[in-house]
Structures are given as C-alpha cells and as structure tokens.
C-alpha cells in the first residue's frame, strides 16, 4: 500500500507578543486600609444598634429613620474598602 505524502504545516505569521520579564512585585495593602475598614464596619454596626436600643431617638435625634441609612453607609464604606484589601 502506498504511503501518503507528508504535508508541511504553514508557519503562523502572527507576531509573537513579548512580555518583558520584570521582578514580580507583591501588591500589599496600605497600612491604614485594614484599620479603616474594620472601623467603618464597627461604626456602622454600633450606629444601627444604638438606633434600635434607644428606640429611634439616637444617635441623631431629628433625622429619625435616616439613622439607618447613615449606619448602612458606614457599612458600605467598609465593604468598598474590603475590595481593595490584598
């Protein structure tokens, strides 16, 4: 039985992407990030707890239920800082 011819594959003409080898830099969080994040979580938590324990009178008496928004805003800041933590 005759042997089939071998075909040469075409070379890929696309240019190769060269990645410059650099020293790997370890990304670290700034020193202030973790304490600020934990602080924002705790302030938000305490704000909401004080709002409920004081029967909606404190921390800021005249804004009523908006105290919940303020507490959750602190917690939201904590979560946004948590996304930057490495």
Phi, psi and omega in degrees: 000133182289147180274137180285153181287145176274134179261141175273136179281143178289142177283145178283124183270002180288139179290144179281142178272117181265126178257120179293127179280122179240166174292130180295128181258121178282125179274126179238155177284149173296156184295334184277346190293308184296314178297324179292320179297311179297319179299317179295319176300312184291320178298315178298317179297311180295325179300314181290319179297316179297323178299316180285318183294324181275011180056051176065023179266327184236168006284327175243111190295324190275353183259357173061233185289350177293345174300328177295320179296319179297315179299315179290334175294318176298318179295322177297321176297319177300317179292322179293325175290328179296334179288341180265355185282131179244000000 
